[in-house]
Amino acid sequence: MKSNLRACVAFVGGRLLSGKSASSVYDYSRGGYINISGSVDRSGVRIYDHDQGCHFSGNGNGKLYSLYHYGDGCHVNLTVNGNQFTGYDYGTGSHFIGRVNGGSISVYDYREGGYFNYSI
């Protein structure tokens, strides 16, 4: 998964599972904040990644979300359950899994074979 898309996924998963309001996500691998505006709720995601200059949006039902990243031109499926989320990035053909603990988010990217940490 590309780094900005992974940060957007972490932001969405973190917002959905923590219930916290945020306007940025801190990406520990990049050592900085990515500003993101828009809404994340049970019915869908409508956010704008100011770093990449693109929208990331789609519909949901509180558990399953079908999203599209306009910067990378790819679909992403995201499923939330308890304190974790799982999904698939059609752009790179890879799975991911994330866990949320308060405002901390950890994403395991199967394509990269490693964990990436974020906070909102």
C-alpha positions, 0 to 999 in steps of 0.5 A: 500500500502506498504511504499516503493511502495507508495514512488515510486508512489509519485515519479512517480506522482510527476515527471510526473505532475511537470515536475521536474527532481529528483533523490530522494523522501523525505518521511515525514512519514519516515523522510528521502530520498529514492534514486531513479534513472531512467527515467519517461516520457510520454511513460513509467517509468523505475526507480530503488528504491535503498532503497528496491533494486528493479525496478519499471517500465512499459509503459504509454501513457501520461495519463494511466500507467501500472506498475510493482513493482519487489520488491513487485511483484505486478502490479499498475495502475496509471492515471494522470489528471491535477495536480492529479493522481489516481490508484490501487495497485493490491498487496494490493487490494487498491486504492490511489489518489495523488495531486501534487503542485510544488515539493510537493506530497500528497498521500491518501492511501485508505487501510491505511485510511490516507494521506502521504506527499512527496517532490521531 
